[in-house]
Amino acid sequence: MNMKRYKIPVVFEFAGEFSIEAPSLETARHCVQHHCGLTIGTVHSTLPADQVDWSFSCHPTKKVGKGCRCEESVTDHE
């Protein structure tokens, strides 16, 4: 069987919130912007543990794009 290769764009979105102790909303937003992040499998922050808490689902929202056929053919299974 002559297989063809396709590229399908996918976006995984994680949504949640950080609960930050700060003197103002502006400072809390700055802390999240500069000190908090997410990688696959790990939520992290450089803020002290008693200053920040988070709530994120481990399962992202998946958005699958339309996709397109690639030029090269696949001759065997990869």
PATORPA-585691 format. One record per atom (N, C-alpha, C): residue in three letters; z, y, x. Coordinates in steps of 0.02 Angstrom, whole numbers, padded with zeros to 5 digits, always signed. Atoms other than C-alpha are relative to their C-alpha. Layout:
# residues N
AlaZYX;...
# end
This chain:
# residues 78
Met+00000-00058+00042;Met+00000+00000+00000;Met+00000+00062+00045;Asn+00005-00061-00040;Asn-00048+00171+00071;Asn+00050+00051-00028;Met-00052-00046+00022;Met+00109+00277+00056;Met-00017+00071+00022;Lys+00010-00071-00016;Lys+00104+00467+00057;Lys+00069+00032+00008;Arg-00063-00035-00011;Arg+00239+00586+00115;Arg+00002+00063-00043;Tyr-00011-00058+00041;Tyr+00311+00720+00002;Tyr+00062+00037+00024;Lys-00059-00040-00015;Lys+00431+00863+00037;Lys+00026+00029-00065;Ile-00032-00023+00061;Ile+00552+00902-00103;Ile+00057+00046+00020;Pro-00056-00044-00018;Pro+00661+01057-00081;Pro+00060-00013-00045;Val-00062+00012+00036;Val+00842+01033-00132;Val+00052+00051+00023;Val-00055-00045-00016;Val+00986+01157-00140;Val+00063-00032-00029;Phe-00065+00023+00023;Phe+01166+01095-00151;Phe+00046+00060+00000;Glu-00045-00057+00006;Glu+01285+01227-00216;Glu+00071-00024-00013;Phe-00071+00013+00011;Phe+01473+01215-00201;Phe+00030+00065-00028;Ala-00032-00059+00029;Ala+01571+01334-00311;Ala+00075-00013-00006;Gly-00072+00006+00005;Gly+01756+01366-00307;Gly+00031+00069+00013;Glu-00033-00064-00013;Glu+01882+01499-00262;Glu+00052-00007+00054;Phe-00055-00006-00047;Phe+02000+01551-00125;Phe+00052+00044-00032;Ser-00056-00040+00024;Ser+02171+01616-00176;Ser+00033+00030+00062;Ile-00020-00034-00062;Ile+02218+01745-00043;Ile+00059+00046-00014;Glu-00053-00050+00002;Glu+02381+01839-00016;Glu-00020+00057+00045;Ala+00022-00059-00037;Ala+02332+02014+00037;Ala+00026+00063-00036;Pro-00025-00061+00031;Pro+02386+02194+00006;Pro-00048+00032-00050;Ser+00048-00030+00046;Ser+02226+02238-00089;Ser-00058-00049-00012;Leu+00059+00040+00015;Leu+02072+02161-00169;Leu-00051+00006+00056;Glu+00048-00011-00054;Glu+01964+02238-00033;Glu+00019-00041+00062;Thr-00022+00039-00057;Thr+02069+02156+00103;Thr-00009-00075-00013;Ala+00008+00071+00018;Ala+02067+01988+00011;Ala-00074-00020+00006;Arg+00072+00014-00006;Arg+01876+01997-00003;Arg-00022-00002+00073;His+00016-00001-00072;His+01864+02041+00183;His+00023-00066+00032;Cys-00027+00062-00028;Cys+01974+01891+00227;Cys-00046-00060-00017;Val+00043+00055+00020;Val+01864+01772+00127;Val-00067+00005+00036;Gln+00065-00010-00033;Gln+01704+01847+00200;Gln+00002-00020+00073;His-00003+00008-00073;His+01762+01835+00381;His+00040-00060+00024;His-00045+00053-00024;His+01888+01691+00386;His-00005-00066-00038;Cys+00002+00060+00041;Cys+01841+01561+00256;Cys-00072-00027-00004;Gly+00066+00030+00004;Gly+01696+01438+00246;Gly+00003-00071-00026;Leu+00005+00068+00026;Leu+01636+01268+00193;Leu-00056-00036+00037;Thr+00052+00044-00027;Thr+01542+01129+00280;Thr+00004-00064-00040;Ile-00002+00062+00037;Ile+01498+00961+00208;Ile+00062-00040+00021;Gly-00060+00041-00012;Gly+01662+00868+00192;Gly+00063+00039+00018;Thr-00058-00036-00023;Thr+01778+01008+00251;Thr+00001+00072-00025;Val-00013-00070+00015;Val+01845+01170+00179;Val+00043+00025+00057;His-00040-00024-00056;His+01912+01278+00319;His+00014+00074-00006;Ser-00019-00071-00003;Ser+01998+01444+00349;Ser+00037+00011+00065;Thr-00038-00017-00059;Thr+02063+01531+00503;Thr+00063+00039-00018;Leu-00061-00034+00022;Leu+02200+01613+00398;Leu+00058-00050+00001;Pro-00058+00045+00002;Pro+02378+01543+00403;Pro+00003-00039-00065;Ala-00001+00044+00059;Ala+02405+01398+00282;Ala+00041+00029-00057;Asp-00041-00028+00054;Asp+02539+01493+00185;Asp-00031+00063-00031;Gln+00033-00060+00025;Gln+02419+01639+00157;Gln-00061-00015-00043;Val+00062+00016+00035;Val+02271+01546+00082;Val+00004-00070-00032;Asp+00007+00064+00034;Asp+02236+01406-00041;Asp-00070-00001-00028;Trp+00067+00003+00027;Trp+02071+01343-00112;Trp-00007-00054-00051;Ser+00015+00049+00051;Ser+01998+01246-00255;Ser-00076-00007-00004;Phe+00071+00014-00001;Phe+01825+01171-00229;Phe-00011-00073-00020;Ser+00019+00068+00017;Ser+01745+01018-00307;Ser-00033-00032+00061;Cys+00034+00037-00054;Cys+01687+00885-00184;Cys-00072-00017-00018;His+00067+00017+00024;His+01529+00864-00288;His-00038+00063-00015;Pro+00039-00062+00011;Pro+01399+01003-00276;Pro-00046-00005-00060;Thr+00053-00003+00049;Thr+01276+01059-00406;Thr-00065-00011+00039;Lys+00062+00015-00034;Lys+01105+00990-00358;Lys-00058+00032-00037;Lys+00060-00029+00028;Lys+00946+01089-00388;Lys-00060-00027+00039;Val+00059+00032-00032;Val+00784+00995-00352;Val-00061+00042-00015;Gly+00060-00041+00008;Gly+00628+01098-00323;Gly-00061-00040-00018;Lys+00063+00031+00023;Lys+00448+01061-00372;Lys-00029-00048+00052;Gly+00025+00044-00053;Gly+00393+00989-00203;Gly-00074+00006+00012;Cys+00071+00000-00016;Cys+00225+00965-00121;Cys-00015-00061+00043;Arg+00022+00057-00041;Arg+00124+00829-00036;Arg-00012+00025+00071;Cys+00011-00016-00070;Cys+00123+00831+00154;Cys-00068-00025+00021;Glu+00066+00018-00024;Glu-00036+00813+00254;Glu-00003-00070+00030;Glu+00003+00064-00034;Glu+00010+00659+00356;Glu+00015-00058-00048;Ser-00013+00061+00039;Ser+00009+00484+00282;Ser+00053-00041+00034;Val-00051+00045-00027;Val+00148+00358+00305;Val-00031-00069+00000;Thr+00031+00067-00005;Thr+00086+00189+00368;Thr+00050-00056-00010;Asp-00051+00051+00012;Asp+00251+00094+00364;Asp+00062+00035-00026;His-00062-00028+00029;His+00422+00117+00285;His+00045+00024+00056;Glu-00046-00028-00051;Glu+00542+00229+00381;Glu+00071-00010-00021;
# end
